[in-house]
Amino acid sequence: MKGTMSDVKLEECREHIRSQLDNVVDFWLKYSHDTVDGGFFTCLGRDGSVYDKLKYVWLQGRQVWMYCRLYRTMDRFHKPEILEAAKAGGEFLRKFARVSRASGEWKCAFCLTSDGKAVKVQRTLFSECFYIMAMDELSRVTGDKDMQLEAEQMMEQLIHWVRVDSSGLGRPQLPGDVPTNSMAVPMMLLCLVQQLTEGQGQDVVQKYKELEQWCVQQILHHVQRAGTAILENVSVEGTELPGCSGRLQNPGHALEAGWFLLQYSAERGDEKIQETAISKFMELPYQCGWDKKHGGLFYFLDVDGHCPTQLEWSMKLWWPHCEALIAFLMAYSQTKKPELLERFFEVYDYTFTHVRRMYVEQPFLCCFSSQPCLLGCYEMGLAEGLSSSGVT
């Protein structure tokens, strides 16, 4: 029905998000590029000044991905300067991000100096994840098959670390360490499968089909306490762990996993996964994570109400609100349930009145969290939601 208040507000959101996306892209194009050593500066003040020249590989890969995605999917960003920036960032990554090991494996650094010297290597797989995303997306806009091959080879290494032998990550096997299924790992692998298979033939889809299904099942193991809670860490058997780690909740991660599951359900036509994604991975973390007094999503929670060990637990960070915006708008676009649209509006109103100033001055997340959120809401959610509501 045309002319409803929801339709009008959706149109307002669409236009506001469009302008914000333009502003954020312009900011990063103007201030983040290192024209001397290559790559991107990520520690930027609100005026664009660089307050630290260290380069974080997570964000190098994310920014390459973002530029390529904008260039490839939106006509108004199909500009030579965006493509050239993506190619320059990709060149910096390929030249400096990978650190060779005596075993012959490649590990990506977490942090580099301005001129590309490795400063720190984490014992996790997330730098590699964003390297894969960058190489795959860059190969799509350049046609460079070597980049695509690098993405696939790094993906095979990640799969080996996760499912066969994790020693390549560099973590010592300690006698008191309990094997854990941390939701971030299958969630990111599912994201990578969706990236690598997007628009590809059935041979590529089949190659990753079993891994994709494994990731989904691993994520579903985090639905605990008879379906009343999403826990961040569970045992490898899918049961609740004791102590603070086992009680930990991360509303932003749960919401992010929710929209990854929604994408999976849409591609597979799986209504059961769709219902689980919305009722468990969106509604539950929203209900427990939303600050009912002041608004906004808490960063961490303890499922039993104890104080989380993370001292920053009560902070309202930008990225969980990004995940909530994408999740609820995507859920609404698939189901047209008005309560999901109301969730989106509530998060939207809080986000753009309280935390929009965090577009910058978050060295690990800002470019990647803000631009995909705005792009996702404008393109994947708002466009679909508006057209099916009768608004154009």
QUIWOFEN-V454507 format. One record per backbone hydrogen bond with DSSP energy under -0.5 kcal/mol. CO is the residue of the C=O (numbers start at 1). NH is the residue of the N-H. If there is no record, write none. Layout:
co: [CO | CO]
nh: [NH | NH]
This chain:
co: [1 | 4 | 5 | 6 | 7 | 8 | 9 | 10 | 11 | 12 | 13 | 14 | 15 | 16 | 17 | 18 | 19 | 20 | 21 | 22 | 23 | 24 | 25 | 26 | 27 | 28 | 32 | 33 | 34 | 39 | 42 | 43 | 43 | 44 | 45 | 49 | 49 | 52 | 54 | 54 | 55 | 55 | 56 | 57 | 58 | 59 | 60 | 61 | 62 | 63 | 64 | 65 | 66 | 67 | 68 | 69 | 70 | 74 | 75 | 77 | 79 | 79 | 80 | 81 | 82 | 83 | 84 | 85 | 86 | 87 | 88 | 89 | 90 | 91 | 92 | 93 | 93 | 97 | 98 | 99 | 101 | 105 | 107 | 110 | 110 | 111 | 111 | 112 | 113 | 117 | 120 | 120 | 125 | 126 | 127 | 128 | 129 | 130 | 131 | 132 | 133 | 134 | 135 | 136 | 137 | 138 | 139 | 143 | 144 | 145 | 146 | 147 | 148 | 149 | 150 | 151 | 152 | 153 | 154 | 155 | 156 | 157 | 158 | 159 | 160 | 160 | 165 | 166 | 166 | 167 | 172 | 174 | 177 | 179 | 180 | 181 | 182 | 182 | 183 | 184 | 185 | 186 | 187 | 188 | 189 | 190 | 191 | 192 | 193 | 194 | 197 | 201 | 201 | 202 | 203 | 204 | 206 | 206 | 208 | 209 | 210 | 211 | 212 | 213 | 214 | 215 | 216 | 217 | 219 | 220 | 222 | 222 | 224 | 224 | 225 | 229 | 229 | 232 | 233 | 234 | 235 | 239 | 242 | 243 | 244 | 245 | 247 | 248 | 249 | 250 | 251 | 252 | 253 | 254 | 255 | 256 | 257 | 258 | 259 | 260 | 261 | 262 | 263 | 264 | 265 | 265 | 269 | 270 | 271 | 272 | 273 | 274 | 275 | 276 | 276 | 278 | 278 | 279 | 280 | 282 | 283 | 284 | 285 | 286 | 289 | 290 | 291 | 296 | 301 | 302 | 309 | 310 | 312 | 313 | 313 | 315 | 315 | 317 | 318 | 318 | 319 | 320 | 321 | 322 | 323 | 324 | 325 | 326 | 327 | 328 | 329 | 330 | 331 | 332 | 336 | 337 | 337 | 338 | 339 | 340 | 341 | 342 | 343 | 344 | 345 | 346 | 347 | 348 | 349 | 350 | 350 | 350 | 351 | 351 | 355 | 356 | 357 | 362 | 362 | 365 | 366 | 367 | 368 | 369 | 370 | 371 | 372 | 373 | 374 | 375 | 375 | 376 | 376 | 377 | 378 | 381 | 382 | 383 | 384 | 385 | 386 | 386 | 387]
nh: [4 | 8 | 9 | 10 | 11 | 12 | 13 | 14 | 15 | 16 | 17 | 18 | 19 | 20 | 21 | 22 | 23 | 24 | 25 | 26 | 27 | 28 | 29 | 30 | 31 | 32 | 41 | 35 | 38 | 34 | 44 | 51 | 52 | 361 | 48 | 45 | 51 | 43 | 42 | 56 | 57 | 112 | 60 | 61 | 62 | 63 | 64 | 65 | 66 | 67 | 68 | 69 | 70 | 71 | 72 | 73 | 74 | 77 | 78 | 79 | 82 | 83 | 84 | 85 | 86 | 87 | 88 | 89 | 90 | 91 | 92 | 93 | 94 | 95 | 96 | 97 | 98 | 109 | 100 | 107 | 104 | 101 | 99 | 57 | 58 | 119 | 120 | 55 | 116 | 113 | 110 | 111 | 129 | 130 | 131 | 132 | 133 | 134 | 135 | 136 | 137 | 138 | 139 | 140 | 141 | 142 | 143 | 145 | 148 | 149 | 150 | 151 | 152 | 153 | 154 | 155 | 156 | 157 | 158 | 159 | 160 | 161 | 162 | 163 | 164 | 165 | 168 | 169 | 171 | 170 | 174 | 177 | 179 | 236 | 182 | 234 | 185 | 186 | 187 | 188 | 189 | 190 | 191 | 192 | 193 | 194 | 195 | 196 | 197 | 198 | 200 | 204 | 205 | 206 | 207 | 208 | 209 | 210 | 212 | 213 | 214 | 215 | 216 | 217 | 218 | 219 | 220 | 221 | 222 | 223 | 224 | 231 | 228 | 229 | 228 | 224 | 231 | 183 | 241 | 181 | 238 | 235 | 246 | 247 | 248 | 248 | 303 | 232 | 301 | 254 | 255 | 256 | 257 | 258 | 259 | 260 | 261 | 262 | 263 | 264 | 265 | 266 | 267 | 268 | 269 | 270 | 271 | 274 | 275 | 276 | 277 | 278 | 279 | 280 | 281 | 282 | 283 | 284 | 285 | 286 | 287 | 288 | 289 | 290 | 298 | 292 | 295 | 291 | 249 | 305 | 311 | 313 | 315 | 299 | 300 | 299 | 317 | 321 | 321 | 322 | 323 | 324 | 325 | 326 | 327 | 328 | 329 | 330 | 331 | 332 | 333 | 334 | 335 | 336 | 338 | 340 | 341 | 342 | 343 | 344 | 345 | 346 | 347 | 348 | 349 | 350 | 351 | 352 | 353 | 353 | 354 | 355 | 355 | 356 | 358 | 359 | 360 | 365 | 366 | 369 | 370 | 371 | 372 | 373 | 374 | 375 | 376 | 377 | 378 | 379 | 380 | 380 | 381 | 382 | 383 | 385 | 386 | 387 | 388 | 389 | 390 | 391 | 390]
